[in-house]
Amino acid sequence: MYRTLSGTAVTAALMQPVPAFAQSVPEAEAEAMRAEIRELRARLARLERTLGLAPDNAGTLPPVAAAAAQPAPLPPAAAAASPPETRIGWKGSPRFTEGDKAFKVKGRIQADANYVSAPKSFADEGLGFSNEMRRIRLGGEGSLGAGFGYKLELELSDNTVDLVDTFVTYERDAWLITLGNHNSFQSLDELTGDTSGSVMERAAFTDAFGFERRLGLSAQYQRGAMLAQLGIFTDDIGALANDSDGTSGGDENNSYGIDGRLVYAPKMDGIQLHFGASAHWRRMGRLADGTTRYRQRPYAHSTNTRLIGTPAMQVDQEAHYGLELAGIAGRWHGAAEVHALRAGRTGLPAVTFRGGYAELGYFLTKGDSRGYKAGIFSGKAPASPLGGGGIGSIQINFRYDYLDLDDKDISGGKQNGYIAALIWSPIQYLRFNLNYALLQYDGAKALPSGRAGYDAHVLGTRFELDF
């Protein structure tokens, strides 16, 4: 390996004694050589002084020479990767992100005040005025990186604390895998969030047929306008966590079911369309104990009175099917569903119950429209919020709601509901609802006179904060 000598090193070399062989040459020639060496040393000394390489009187090399004398530094090591920056944003509540990881606080407050007017001959204290905290929910959701996510929410409702959406997810390309307590793809109206609905309460058949979150494993595939959902589920967490034991204990619940849903949602000339179908089958297992009932409140959840409902039955399996149709065109939207449930009874013929609804809605405020995402209606910020030069969004909706719980030897009654709703959302995440419902019953809970056909009027109000 070649090295470059400094001027000082060359000087030192030249100052070495003349080799012995030079002593054998004639004196004249030797003197000439010594004179030449002295001349070279003098020239080199002048060059060192010019370049600043000569040592001072104390023998210390100047900075330039000292730096040149140091060994060449090693290539710098690659700088250690700095940790990703944690960012804090706001989406109704604090949102923290760090790289592909995130966390967001979630919560919900819903408070209702309702009045149910039925024939005065009813001696039912559940009618008249009632109010409640419909839902108080708190939790969080986020992503863990590598495609994994989670959601955990606790809800206070009906004076009990329940786990609602409580699951982990894995997302890759067009696939979404969900494991935990979640909705089982049963209906457009059921899957649409209660703070994004067009009226205060979902369609009567969704409660009557027992639609709810259940513990299970599901897969969802979405590509373009197509959406496919399929899952296997057991029961809701509350039923599975019953603290009683024995043959009727919740910990011995061995029910399970399969739920599937297909959606085609193209957008044509600015109009969002929605076509959907779902199918469901459930084996009741030890739940086939003769206590299954299908019933519904008179629209307002704050009353526990049921004016329509079947007697208790021994149902060993359920199969039900639904069709969905919806569209959004500017300020207008429309939606309709039909659903049929076939209840298989032990030792008796199966009975089939039906329900459905049709609705039409319109925003009175310019620039507002109903949101839509991933096969369901979704929330949307007002185009001109209060405090930003506008009054928020104002929406009116009209719905016809139908439920039929009569078949063969079962007389559960029929309900025809006519609902009008006014929704004001001054800012995003905050809504105020005013609903009126006319419910017409046939074969419902009988009056003291024995009459089972009559009307009920419901006035409902709600404020809701969702973040």
Summary of the structure (lengths in Angstrom):
residues: 467
radius of gyration: 40.6
end to end distance: 70.8
largest distance: 153.9
contacts: 1405
relative contact order: 0.11
helix: 14%
strand: 50%
